[in-house]
């Protein structure tokens, strides 16, 4: 939520979601139940930690 307007607009235009740190893991669990790949930005550290915490191996992540 605490990011520039451009990433929020991108998400809104393309059916994405803007999330906060506390709900990132829940959002990713929900997304991975529906699809194989997720684009997470702009905080790569939050993204990597969140998908790692739900069992995605680091070698399955792309930066």
N, C-alpha and C positions, 0 to 999 in steps of 0.2 A: 504494500500500500504506500510505503514511503519511497516513491520513485517519481521520476519525471512524468509528464503527461503523455509523451510519445509512446512509451511501453504500454501504458494503460489503454491508449487509443488503439494500438496494434491488437491487443488482446480483445478489446470490444468489437473491433471490425472483423476479427477472424474466429470468433467463437471461443476465445480463451477465458481465463480466469485470473484475476488479480488476488493474491492471497497475502496473509501476514505470516510472520514466523511461527506463531502458535498453531496455525491451522495448515501449514504447508504439508505436513505428513499426511493428514487426513485428505487433503485435496489430491495429493499424488496417489494415494491408495485408491481413491475414487476414479481417477483418470486411468490408472493402469488396469483397473477392472474392465475398462472400455476399449483400451487401445494398447499397442505394443510400445509406442514411442511417445515421449513427452518433451517438449521444448520448454526449459525452465530458465528464466532470465529475470532481472539482471544480476542477481546474487548467486554466483556459481557455488559459493561455499555452502549456503543454505540448501541449494538444490542438491549438491553432492551428498551432504549429510542426511538430508531427508530421504533420498532414495536409498542410500546405504542402510538407513535405519529400518527400511521395509524389506530389506533382503536383496537389493540389487548390487551385484559385485562391481567393484571399481573398474574392472576391465570391460564391463558392459556399458560404461558411461563414456560419452564423448564430450570434450570441452570445446 
